[in-house]
């Protein structure tokens, strides 16, 4: 499904990049963050969610990539956010780029994500 990302850390985060939602076939695709309860100790970022039209009705959510956290560092300096999302030319996938240069393709039916480039 996905490839583990190398650890990266900095002294200060500038915050998450603003990445607009992608719309296709009546579905809105957005980067999402799991709540602490949903994550249950696992990573909270690196997820793509699909919502019905303009509502907040969640259709599905898939982890696009894995993030390895160093327990000796604050999680927020290790988080890896999306930097861009685009619809593939054939309209069947969402391409997701992230802060460490990874590119992933997610089927719009949400069944899986694949690593396209490191």
Secondary structure, 3 states (H helix, E strand, C coil): CCCEECCCCCCCCCCCCCCCCEEECCEEEEEECCCHHHHCCCCCCCEEEEEECCCCCEEEEEECCEECCCCCCCHHHCCCCEEEEEECCCCCEEEEEECCCCEEEEECCCCCEEEEEC
